[in-house]
Amino acid sequence: MKILHVLRTVNPSWGGPVEGVKHLAAQARLRGHRVQVACLDHPEAPWLAGSCLDIEALGPARLGNFGFTRRLDSWLSANIANFDVVVVNGIWMYFSDATRRAATRAQVPYVVFPHGALDPWFKRNYPLKQVKKTAYWTLVEHKVFRDAAAVMFTSTEEQRLSHGAFRPYVCNARLTGYGIADPLARPTEGVGCGEPGELQRILPGLGGRRYLLFLARIHQKKGVDLFLRAIDSMRNRYRDHAFVIAGPGSVRYVSQMKSLGSTLGLDDRVIWAGALYGGAKWAVMRGAEAYVLPSHQENFGISVVESLACGVPVLITNRVNIWSEILAGDGGLVDEDDLSGICRLLNRWSELRPEEKKSMRDTARWCFQKHFDIGKTSTRFFDLLMEANHTEPSPSVNAF
């Protein structure tokens, strides 16, 4: 098959969807498929240089994250018929409906990954945006779901939370699973054992201490404030530990979180590492005693799965949609997404004996191999693409 992925950006700071496309594209090539990516990045965006993907950059786009540009319409009109199937990565942006209209006219099947965008957390926390989303869904976005050959959910929890979030809600919902390539089976730069003193160069304030790691976008929904307050509450149980907080984020919000940490007197305990990629990311992840994600909403959690793959147990909330698989696989600990819940997570981890922590490192790795190794999980995805490719599009569907 010749597969087209469409998404807003391939900037790695956008997190999970970008990583997901990279992993799925690699699996597609291994299975003999051809893959191209269309995004709305500026053609000279720095993150495009050296990318392993075949990318058509159609930006710059207007209207912020919504990403309006007629260049996308023109390119899709001229090229979409050359593909057997199209994958729409995300909703609530211009490209999703632009792809629907072009695919429908060309009678090319497409599938949609919502990537958690219908989670009720957004409704509760952004009520003004919810009003706009409701109007946009009624006028436009519901057609993207209705006309798709399949809407692909990456976990049972995501599918459950999404069902009926907006009306009308008509789609061919399919559960695909999700995952990453095993970083230890096919080592890339920096995933191996590393060099002596590597951590000290990346984290000069560590000083040989054991540490717990938060590595994700520094954003309101990730619960960074809860993590800082829980560190403060649990400081007597973690006298010999450091806490590393790594990831990209807006200058304003990162400054707010650093200020909160200072107000709580955590400057000697918290290391703000900034965004980490490549070898630096893997080194810090491998060296962590445990990975912590106190998120209020997480569709999948690529960094959670990366930690499991490295044999690092994860301490997460039950708002991370893969929590049940992790709990069943003994890959970590799970609790509520409030301060009491995060304190309980840290307390429970501190009470584990060294041999129990070591055993959980082994089961974390096993949990990854069973549930999240993309070599296994992507089989369902490609089966659905093949199914979509052999399904005759309905001639009665209105593209507008």
LINFEN-V797273 format. One record per pair of residues at least 24 apart in sequence whose C-alpha atoms are under 10 Angstrom apart, sorted by sequence separation. I is the first residue (numbers start at 1). J is the second residue. If there is no record, write none. Layout:
BEGIN
i:I j:J
i:I j:J
END
This chain:
BEGIN
i:70 j:94
i:77 j:101
i:78 j:102
i:81 j:105
i:82 j:106
i:84 j:108
i:85 j:109
i:86 j:110
i:87 j:111
i:88 j:112
i:89 j:113
i:90 j:114
i:91 j:115
i:142 j:166
i:145 j:169
i:146 j:170
i:147 j:171
i:148 j:172
i:149 j:173
i:150 j:174
i:151 j:175
i:152 j:176
i:153 j:177
i:154 j:178
i:242 j:266
i:282 j:306
i:286 j:310
i:288 j:312
i:289 j:313
i:290 j:314
i:291 j:315
i:292 j:316
i:293 j:317
i:294 j:318
i:295 j:319
i:296 j:320
i:297 j:321
i:298 j:322
i:307 j:331
i:308 j:332
i:317 j:341
i:3 j:28
i:40 j:65
i:66 j:91
i:67 j:92
i:68 j:93
i:69 j:94
i:73 j:98
i:76 j:101
i:77 j:102
i:80 j:105
i:81 j:106
i:83 j:108
i:84 j:109
i:85 j:110
i:86 j:111
i:87 j:112
i:88 j:113
i:89 j:114
i:90 j:115
i:91 j:116
i:92 j:117
i:141 j:166
i:142 j:167
i:143 j:168
i:145 j:170
i:146 j:171
i:147 j:172
i:148 j:173
i:149 j:174
i:150 j:175
i:151 j:176
i:152 j:177
i:153 j:178
i:154 j:179
i:243 j:268
i:244 j:269
i:245 j:270
i:246 j:271
i:247 j:272
i:248 j:273
i:249 j:274
i:282 j:307
i:285 j:310
i:286 j:311
i:287 j:312
i:288 j:313
i:289 j:314
i:290 j:315
i:291 j:316
i:292 j:317
i:294 j:319
i:295 j:320
i:298 j:323
i:316 j:341
i:317 j:342
i:332 j:357
i:2 j:28
i:26 j:52
i:41 j:67
i:66 j:92
i:67 j:93
i:68 j:94
i:69 j:95
i:72 j:98
i:73 j:99
i:76 j:102
i:77 j:103
i:80 j:106
i:81 j:107
i:82 j:108
i:83 j:109
i:84 j:110
i:85 j:111
i:86 j:112
i:87 j:113
i:88 j:114
i:89 j:115
i:90 j:116
i:91 j:117
i:92 j:118
i:142 j:168
i:143 j:169
i:144 j:170
i:145 j:171
i:146 j:172
i:152 j:178
i:212 j:238
i:242 j:268
i:243 j:269
i:244 j:270
i:245 j:271
i:246 j:272
i:247 j:273
i:248 j:274
i:249 j:275
i:285 j:311
i:286 j:312
i:293 j:319
i:294 j:320
i:305 j:331
i:316 j:342
i:1 j:28
i:10 j:37
i:25 j:52
i:26 j:53
i:40 j:67
i:65 j:92
i:66 j:93
i:67 j:94
i:68 j:95
i:72 j:99
i:75 j:102
i:76 j:103
i:79 j:106
i:80 j:107
i:81 j:108
i:90 j:117
i:91 j:118
i:141 j:168
i:142 j:169
i:143 j:170
i:144 j:171
i:145 j:172
i:211 j:238
i:218 j:245
i:242 j:269
i:243 j:270
i:244 j:271
i:245 j:272
i:246 j:273
i:247 j:274
i:248 j:275
i:285 j:312
i:293 j:320
i:315 j:342
i:333 j:360
i:9 j:37
i:10 j:38
i:11 j:39
i:25 j:53
i:39 j:67
i:40 j:68
i:65 j:93
i:66 j:94
i:67 j:95
i:70 j:98
i:73 j:101
i:74 j:102
i:77 j:105
i:78 j:106
i:80 j:108
i:81 j:109
i:138 j:166
i:141 j:169
i:142 j:170
i:143 j:171
i:145 j:173
i:210 j:238
i:217 j:245
i:218 j:246
i:219 j:247
i:241 j:269
i:242 j:270
i:243 j:271
i:244 j:272
i:245 j:273
i:246 j:274
i:247 j:275
i:248 j:276
i:282 j:310
i:317 j:345
i:331 j:359
i:332 j:360
i:9 j:38
i:10 j:39
i:22 j:51
i:25 j:54
i:40 j:69
i:64 j:93
i:65 j:94
i:66 j:95
i:69 j:98
i:73 j:102
i:77 j:106
i:137 j:166
i:138 j:167
i:142 j:171
i:211 j:240
i:212 j:241
i:213 j:242
i:214 j:243
i:215 j:244
i:216 j:245
i:217 j:246
i:218 j:247
i:219 j:248
i:220 j:249
i:228 j:257
i:232 j:261
i:240 j:269
i:241 j:270
i:242 j:271
i:243 j:272
i:244 j:273
i:245 j:274
i:246 j:275
i:247 j:276
i:316 j:345
i:330 j:359
i:331 j:360
i:332 j:361
i:1 j:31
i:2 j:32
i:3 j:33
i:4 j:34
i:5 j:35
i:6 j:36
i:7 j:37
i:8 j:38
i:9 j:39
i:10 j:40
i:11 j:41
i:22 j:52
i:63 j:93
i:68 j:98
i:72 j:102
i:76 j:106
i:137 j:167
i:138 j:168
i:209 j:239
i:210 j:240
i:211 j:241
i:212 j:242
i:213 j:243
i:214 j:244
i:215 j:245
i:216 j:246
i:217 j:247
i:218 j:248
i:219 j:249
i:224 j:254
i:228 j:258
i:231 j:261
i:239 j:269
i:244 j:274
i:245 j:275
i:246 j:276
i:247 j:277
i:315 j:345
i:330 j:360
i:331 j:361
i:1 j:32
i:2 j:33
i:3 j:34
i:4 j:35
i:5 j:36
i:6 j:37
i:7 j:38
i:8 j:39
i:9 j:40
i:10 j:41
i:22 j:53
i:40 j:71
i:63 j:94
i:114 j:145
i:134 j:165
i:135 j:166
i:137 j:168
i:138 j:169
i:209 j:240
i:210 j:241
i:211 j:242
i:212 j:243
i:213 j:244
i:214 j:245
i:215 j:246
i:216 j:247
i:217 j:248
i:218 j:249
i:219 j:250
i:225 j:256
i:229 j:260
i:233 j:264
i:235 j:266
i:238 j:269
i:314 j:345
i:315 j:346
i:329 j:360
i:330 j:361
i:331 j:362
i:332 j:363
i:1 j:33
i:2 j:34
i:3 j:35
i:4 j:36
i:5 j:37
i:6 j:38
i:7 j:39
i:8 j:40
i:9 j:41
i:21 j:53
i:40 j:72
i:112 j:144
i:113 j:145
i:134 j:166
i:137 j:169
i:208 j:240
i:209 j:241
i:210 j:242
i:211 j:243
i:212 j:244
i:213 j:245
i:214 j:246
i:215 j:247
i:216 j:248
i:217 j:249
i:218 j:250
i:225 j:257
i:228 j:260
i:229 j:261
i:232 j:264
i:330 j:362
i:331 j:363
i:332 j:364
i:1 j:34
i:2 j:35
i:3 j:36
i:4 j:37
i:5 j:38
i:6 j:39
i:7 j:40
i:8 j:41
i:9 j:42
i:39 j:72
i:61 j:94
i:111 j:144
i:112 j:145
i:133 j:166
i:134 j:167
i:208 j:241
i:209 j:242
i:210 j:243
i:211 j:244
i:212 j:245
i:213 j:246
i:214 j:247
i:215 j:248
i:216 j:249
i:217 j:250
i:218 j:251
i:220 j:253
i:224 j:257
i:225 j:258
i:228 j:261
i:231 j:264
i:232 j:265
i:315 j:348
i:330 j:363
i:331 j:364
i:1 j:35
i:2 j:36
i:3 j:37
i:4 j:38
i:5 j:39
i:6 j:40
i:7 j:41
i:11 j:45
i:13 j:47
i:38 j:72
i:110 j:144
i:111 j:145
i:208 j:242
i:209 j:243
i:219 j:253
i:220 j:254
i:227 j:261
i:228 j:262
i:232 j:266
i:235 j:269
i:247 j:281
i:315 j:349
i:329 j:363
i:330 j:364
i:331 j:365
i:10 j:45
i:11 j:46
i:12 j:47
i:112 j:147
i:206 j:241
i:207 j:242
i:218 j:253
i:219 j:254
i:225 j:260
i:229 j:264
i:231 j:266
i:246 j:281
i:314 j:349
i:329 j:364
i:330 j:365
i:331 j:366
i:332 j:367
i:9 j:45
i:11 j:47
i:111 j:147
i:112 j:148
i:206 j:242
i:218 j:254
i:225 j:261
i:228 j:264
i:313 j:349
i:329 j:365
i:330 j:366
i:331 j:367
i:10 j:47
i:11 j:48
i:38 j:75
i:110 j:147
i:111 j:148
i:112 j:149
i:113 j:150
i:114 j:151
i:115 j:152
i:116 j:153
i:205 j:242
i:206 j:243
i:217 j:254
i:220 j:257
i:224 j:261
i:229 j:266
i:232 j:269
i:326 j:363
i:327 j:364
i:329 j:366
i:330 j:367
i:331 j:368
i:9 j:47
i:10 j:48
i:38 j:76
i:109 j:147
i:110 j:148
i:111 j:149
i:112 j:150
i:113 j:151
i:114 j:152
i:115 j:153
i:116 j:154
i:119 j:157
i:206 j:244
i:219 j:257
i:228 j:266
i:231 j:269
i:246 j:284
i:326 j:364
i:329 j:367
i:9 j:48
i:109 j:148
i:110 j:149
i:111 j:150
i:112 j:151
i:113 j:152
i:114 j:153
i:115 j:154
i:116 j:155
i:119 j:158
i:205 j:244
i:218 j:257
i:231 j:270
i:328 j:367
i:329 j:368
i:109 j:149
i:110 j:150
i:111 j:151
i:112 j:152
i:113 j:153
i:114 j:154
i:118 j:158
i:119 j:159
i:121 j:161
i:244 j:284
i:292 j:332
i:294 j:334
i:296 j:336
i:297 j:337
i:327 j:367
i:10 j:51
i:92 j:133
i:100 j:141
i:108 j:149
i:109 j:150
i:110 j:151
i:111 j:152
i:112 j:153
i:113 j:154
i:116 j:157
i:117 j:158
i:118 j:159
i:119 j:160
i:120 j:161
i:203 j:244
i:291 j:332
i:292 j:333
i:293 j:334
i:294 j:335
i:295 j:336
i:296 j:337
i:326 j:367
i:329 j:370
i:101 j:143
i:116 j:158
i:119 j:161
i:120 j:162
i:123 j:165
i:228 j:270
i:290 j:332
i:294 j:336
i:295 j:337
i:296 j:338
i:325 j:367
i:326 j:368
i:329 j:371
i:10 j:53
i:97 j:140
i:100 j:143
i:101 j:144
i:104 j:147
i:115 j:158
i:116 j:159
i:118 j:161
i:119 j:162
i:294 j:337
i:295 j:338
i:325 j:368
i:92 j:136
i:96 j:140
i:97 j:141
i:100 j:144
i:103 j:147
i:104 j:148
i:114 j:158
i:118 j:162
i:119 j:163
i:244 j:288
i:293 j:337
i:294 j:338
i:313 j:357
i:10 j:55
i:92 j:137
i:96 j:141
i:97 j:142
i:99 j:144
i:100 j:145
i:103 j:148
i:114 j:159
i:116 j:161
i:117 j:162
i:118 j:163
i:120 j:165
i:243 j:288
i:294 j:339
i:312 j:357
i:313 j:358
i:325 j:370
i:326 j:371
i:91 j:137
i:94 j:140
i:97 j:143
i:98 j:144
i:100 j:146
i:101 j:147
i:116 j:162
i:118 j:164
i:119 j:165
i:312 j:358
i:313 j:359
i:314 j:360
i:325 j:371
i:10 j:57
i:36 j:83
i:94 j:141
i:96 j:143
i:97 j:144
i:100 j:147
i:118 j:165
i:244 j:291
i:245 j:292
i:294 j:341
i:295 j:342
i:311 j:358
i:313 j:360
i:314 j:361
i:325 j:372
i:9 j:57
i:35 j:83
i:92 j:140
i:93 j:141
i:96 j:144
i:97 j:145
i:100 j:148
i:114 j:162
i:118 j:166
i:241 j:289
i:243 j:291
i:244 j:292
i:294 j:342
i:311 j:359
i:312 j:360
i:313 j:361
i:6 j:55
i:8 j:57
i:9 j:58
i:34 j:83
i:37 j:86
i:92 j:141
i:96 j:145
i:243 j:292
i:293 j:342
i:311 j:360
i:312 j:361
i:313 j:362
i:322 j:371
i:4 j:54
i:5 j:55
i:6 j:56
i:8 j:58
i:9 j:59
i:34 j:84
i:36 j:86
i:37 j:87
i:38 j:88
i:91 j:141
i:292 j:342
i:311 j:361
i:312 j:362
i:313 j:363
i:314 j:364
i:322 j:372
i:4 j:55
i:8 j:59
i:35 j:86
i:294 j:345
i:310 j:361
i:311 j:362
i:312 j:363
i:313 j:364
i:308 j:360
i:309 j:361
i:310 j:362
i:311 j:363
i:312 j:364
i:313 j:365
i:8 j:61
i:91 j:144
i:292 j:345
i:308 j:361
i:309 j:362
i:311 j:364
i:312 j:365
i:91 j:145
i:292 j:346
i:307 j:361
i:308 j:362
i:310 j:364
i:311 j:365
i:313 j:367
i:40 j:95
i:308 j:363
i:309 j:364
i:310 j:365
i:311 j:366
i:9 j:65
i:39 j:95
i:88 j:144
i:218 j:274
i:308 j:364
i:309 j:365
i:311 j:367
i:8 j:65
i:38 j:95
i:213 j:270
i:217 j:274
i:218 j:275
i:307 j:364
i:308 j:365
i:309 j:366
i:311 j:368
i:8 j:66
i:9 j:67
i:211 j:269
i:212 j:270
i:213 j:271
i:214 j:272
i:215 j:273
i:217 j:275
i:307 j:365
i:308 j:366
i:309 j:367
i:310 j:368
i:8 j:67
i:211 j:270
i:214 j:273
i:215 j:274
i:216 j:275
i:290 j:349
i:305 j:364
i:306 j:365
i:308 j:367
i:309 j:368
i:88 j:148
i:209 j:269
i:211 j:271
i:215 j:275
i:216 j:276
i:289 j:349
i:305 j:365
i:308 j:368
i:309 j:369
i:87 j:148
i:111 j:172
i:112 j:173
i:215 j:276
i:307 j:368
i:308 j:369
i:86 j:148
i:206 j:268
i:305 j:367
i:306 j:368
i:86 j:149
i:87 j:150
i:88 j:151
i:89 j:152
i:111 j:174
i:113 j:176
i:205 j:268
i:206 j:269
i:305 j:368
i:309 j:372
i:85 j:149
i:87 j:151
i:88 j:152
i:205 j:269
i:206 j:270
i:304 j:368
i:305 j:369
i:308 j:372
i:309 j:373
i:87 j:152
i:205 j:270
i:206 j:271
i:227 j:292
i:6 j:72
i:21 j:87
i:205 j:271
i:215 j:281
i:227 j:293
i:305 j:371
i:306 j:372
i:204 j:271
i:205 j:272
i:227 j:294
i:290 j:357
i:305 j:372
i:306 j:373
i:21 j:89
i:203 j:271
i:205 j:273
i:224 j:292
i:226 j:294
i:227 j:295
i:289 j:357
i:305 j:373
i:20 j:89
i:203 j:272
i:204 j:273
i:215 j:284
i:224 j:293
i:225 j:294
i:226 j:295
i:289 j:358
i:203 j:273
i:215 j:285
i:223 j:293
i:224 j:294
i:290 j:360
i:302 j:372
i:18 j:89
i:202 j:273
i:213 j:284
i:214 j:285
i:222 j:293
i:223 j:294
i:224 j:295
i:290 j:361
i:17 j:89
i:213 j:285
i:222 j:294
i:223 j:295
i:289 j:361
i:17 j:90
i:211 j:284
i:212 j:285
i:221 j:294
i:222 j:295
i:223 j:296
i:202 j:276
i:213 j:287
i:214 j:288
i:221 j:295
i:222 j:296
i:223 j:297
i:4 j:79
i:212 j:287
i:213 j:288
i:220 j:295
i:221 j:296
i:222 j:297
i:4 j:80
i:211 j:287
i:212 j:288
i:213 j:289
i:214 j:290
i:215 j:291
i:216 j:292
i:219 j:295
i:220 j:296
i:221 j:297
i:222 j:298
i:3 j:80
i:203 j:280
i:210 j:287
i:211 j:288
i:212 j:289
i:213 j:290
i:214 j:291
i:215 j:292
i:216 j:293
i:220 j:297
i:221 j:298
i:4 j:82
i:202 j:280
i:210 j:288
i:211 j:289
i:212 j:290
i:213 j:291
i:214 j:292
i:215 j:293
i:3 j:82
i:4 j:83
i:201 j:280
i:202 j:281
i:210 j:289
i:211 j:290
i:212 j:291
i:213 j:292
i:214 j:293
i:216 j:295
i:2 j:82
i:3 j:83
i:4 j:84
i:5 j:85
i:6 j:86
i:7 j:87
i:8 j:88
i:9 j:89
i:210 j:290
i:211 j:291
i:212 j:292
i:213 j:293
i:214 j:294
i:2 j:83
i:3 j:84
i:4 j:85
i:5 j:86
i:6 j:87
i:7 j:88
i:8 j:89
i:198 j:279
i:199 j:280
i:202 j:283
i:203 j:284
i:1 j:83
i:2 j:84
i:3 j:85
i:4 j:86
i:5 j:87
i:6 j:88
i:7 j:89
i:8 j:90
i:198 j:280
i:202 j:284
i:1 j:84
i:2 j:85
i:3 j:86
i:4 j:87
i:5 j:88
i:6 j:89
i:7 j:90
i:8 j:91
i:1 j:85
i:2 j:86
i:3 j:87
i:4 j:88
i:5 j:89
i:6 j:90
i:7 j:91
i:199 j:283
i:200 j:284
i:8 j:93
i:194 j:279
i:198 j:283
i:199 j:284
i:216 j:301
i:7 j:93
i:8 j:94
i:194 j:280
i:198 j:284
i:216 j:302
i:7 j:94
i:8 j:95
i:190 j:277
i:191 j:278
i:192 j:279
i:199 j:286
i:216 j:303
i:7 j:95
i:8 j:96
i:190 j:278
i:191 j:279
i:194 j:282
i:195 j:283
i:199 j:287
i:215 j:303
i:216 j:304
i:6 j:95
i:7 j:96
i:189 j:278
i:190 j:279
i:191 j:280
i:193 j:282
i:194 j:283
i:214 j:303
i:215 j:304
i:6 j:96
i:188 j:278
i:189 j:279
i:190 j:280
i:191 j:281
i:192 j:282
i:193 j:283
i:214 j:304
i:188 j:279
i:189 j:280
i:190 j:281
i:191 j:282
i:192 j:283
i:190 j:282
i:191 j:283
i:194 j:286
i:215 j:307
i:6 j:99
i:189 j:282
i:190 j:283
i:193 j:286
i:188 j:282
i:191 j:285
i:192 j:286
i:213 j:307
i:223 j:317
i:20 j:115
i:191 j:286
i:17 j:113
i:125 j:221
i:17 j:114
i:17 j:115
i:222 j:320
i:16 j:115
i:122 j:221
i:183 j:282
i:213 j:312
i:121 j:221
i:214 j:314
i:213 j:314
i:214 j:315
i:212 j:314
i:213 j:315
i:212 j:315
i:5 j:110
i:4 j:110
i:5 j:111
i:6 j:112
i:233 j:339
i:3 j:110
i:5 j:112
i:233 j:340
i:230 j:338
i:234 j:342
i:238 j:346
i:230 j:339
i:234 j:343
i:237 j:346
i:238 j:347
i:229 j:339
i:230 j:340
i:233 j:343
i:234 j:344
i:237 j:347
i:226 j:337
i:227 j:338
i:228 j:339
i:229 j:340
i:230 j:341
i:231 j:342
i:232 j:343
i:226 j:338
i:227 j:339
i:230 j:342
i:231 j:343
i:234 j:346
i:238 j:350
i:226 j:339
i:229 j:342
i:230 j:343
i:233 j:346
i:234 j:347
i:237 j:350
i:223 j:337
i:225 j:339
i:226 j:340
i:228 j:342
i:229 j:343
i:230 j:344
i:233 j:347
i:237 j:351
i:222 j:337
i:223 j:338
i:226 j:341
i:227 j:342
i:230 j:345
i:231 j:346
i:223 j:339
i:226 j:342
i:227 j:343
i:230 j:346
i:234 j:350
i:226 j:343
i:230 j:347
i:191 j:310
i:223 j:342
i:227 j:346
i:179 j:300
i:178 j:300
i:179 j:301
i:180 j:302
i:177 j:300
i:179 j:302
i:180 j:303
i:182 j:305
i:183 j:306
i:178 j:302
i:182 j:306
i:185 j:309
i:180 j:305
i:181 j:306
i:184 j:309
i:179 j:305
i:180 j:306
i:183 j:309
i:184 j:310
i:178 j:305
i:179 j:306
i:182 j:309
i:183 j:310
i:184 j:311
i:181 j:309
i:182 j:310
i:180 j:309
i:212 j:346
i:158 j:298
i:159 j:299
i:158 j:299
i:157 j:299
i:158 j:300
i:157 j:300
i:155 j:299
i:178 j:322
i:154 j:299
i:155 j:300
i:177 j:322
i:153 j:299
i:154 j:300
i:27 j:180
i:24 j:178
i:27 j:181
i:23 j:178
i:24 j:179
i:26 j:181
i:23 j:179
i:24 j:180
i:23 j:180
i:24 j:181
i:20 j:178
i:22 j:180
i:23 j:181
i:20 j:179
i:22 j:181
i:19 j:179
i:20 j:180
i:161 j:321
i:19 j:180
i:20 j:181
i:157 j:319
i:158 j:320
i:159 j:321
i:157 j:320
i:158 j:321
i:157 j:321
i:158 j:322
i:156 j:321
i:157 j:322
i:155 j:321
i:156 j:322
i:157 j:323
i:154 j:321
i:155 j:322
i:157 j:324
i:154 j:322
i:155 j:323
i:156 j:324
i:155 j:324
i:155 j:325
i:122 j:296
i:121 j:296
i:122 j:297
i:121 j:297
i:120 j:297
i:121 j:298
i:119 j:297
i:119 j:298
i:117 j:297
i:119 j:299
i:116 j:297
i:117 j:298
i:118 j:299
i:116 j:298
i:117 j:299
i:115 j:298
i:116 j:299
i:115 j:299
i:116 j:300
i:114 j:299
i:115 j:300
i:182 j:368
i:182 j:369
i:180 j:368
i:181 j:369
i:179 j:368
i:179 j:369
i:182 j:372
i:183 j:373
i:181 j:372
i:182 j:373
i:179 j:371
i:180 j:372
i:181 j:373
i:182 j:374
i:178 j:371
i:179 j:372
i:180 j:373
i:181 j:374
i:182 j:375
i:177 j:371
i:178 j:372
i:179 j:373
i:180 j:374
i:181 j:375
i:177 j:372
i:178 j:373
i:179 j:374
i:180 j:375
i:181 j:376
i:177 j:373
i:178 j:374
i:179 j:375
i:180 j:376
i:177 j:374
i:178 j:375
i:179 j:376
i:180 j:377
i:121 j:319
i:178 j:376
i:179 j:377
i:180 j:378
i:177 j:376
i:178 j:377
i:179 j:378
i:16 j:216
i:119 j:319
i:177 j:377
i:178 j:378
i:15 j:216
i:176 j:377
i:177 j:378
i:178 j:379
i:15 j:217
i:176 j:378
i:177 j:379
i:178 j:380
i:13 j:216
i:14 j:217
i:176 j:379
i:177 j:380
i:178 j:381
i:13 j:217
i:176 j:380
i:177 j:381
i:116 j:321
i:175 j:380
i:176 j:381
i:174 j:380
i:175 j:381
i:176 j:382
i:174 j:381
i:176 j:383
i:176 j:384
i:175 j:384
i:174 j:384
i:154 j:377
i:154 j:381
i:152 j:381
i:15 j:247
i:152 j:384
i:15 j:248
i:13 j:247
i:14 j:248
i:150 j:384
i:13 j:248
i:14 j:249
i:149 j:384
i:150 j:385
i:12 j:248
i:13 j:249
i:149 j:385
i:150 j:387
i:149 j:387
i:150 j:388
i:149 j:388
i:148 j:388
i:149 j:389
i:149 j:391
i:149 j:392
i:149 j:393
i:148 j:393
i:147 j:393
i:147 j:394
i:147 j:397
i:146 j:397
i:147 j:398
i:147 j:399
i:143 j:397
i:143 j:398
i:144 j:399
i:143 j:399
i:143 j:400
i:140 j:400
i:13 j:275
i:13 j:276
i:13 j:277
i:12 j:277
i:111 j:384
i:111 j:385
i:110 j:385
i:109 j:385
i:111 j:388
i:109 j:387
i:110 j:388
i:109 j:388
i:110 j:389
i:108 j:388
i:109 j:389
i:108 j:389
i:109 j:390
i:16 j:298
i:20 j:302
i:109 j:391
i:16 j:299
i:17 j:300
i:19 j:302
i:108 j:391
i:109 j:392
i:110 j:393
i:16 j:300
i:19 j:303
i:108 j:392
i:109 j:393
i:16 j:301
i:17 j:302
i:107 j:392
i:108 j:393
i:109 j:394
i:15 j:301
i:16 j:302
i:107 j:393
i:15 j:302
i:16 j:303
i:106 j:393
i:107 j:394
i:15 j:303
i:107 j:395
i:104 j:393
i:103 j:393
i:104 j:394
i:105 j:395
i:107 j:397
i:104 j:395
i:105 j:397
i:104 j:397
i:105 j:398
i:104 j:398
i:105 j:399
i:104 j:399
i:105 j:400
i:103 j:399
i:104 j:400
i:101 j:398
i:102 j:399
i:87 j:385
i:101 j:399
i:86 j:385
i:100 j:399
i:101 j:400
i:85 j:385
i:100 j:400
i:84 j:385
i:85 j:386
i:98 j:399
i:84 j:386
i:86 j:388
i:97 j:399
i:98 j:400
i:85 j:388
i:86 j:389
i:97 j:400
i:84 j:388
i:85 j:389
i:84 j:389
i:85 j:390
i:83 j:389
i:84 j:390
i:30 j:375
i:27 j:374
i:26 j:374
i:27 j:375
i:31 j:379
i:26 j:375
i:33 j:382
i:24 j:374
i:28 j:378
i:23 j:374
i:24 j:375
i:27 j:378
i:28 j:379
i:31 j:382
i:23 j:375
i:27 j:379
i:20 j:374
i:24 j:378
i:28 j:382
i:23 j:378
i:27 j:382
i:24 j:381
i:24 j:382
i:1 j:382
i:3 j:385
i:1 j:385
i:1 j:386
i:1 j:389
END
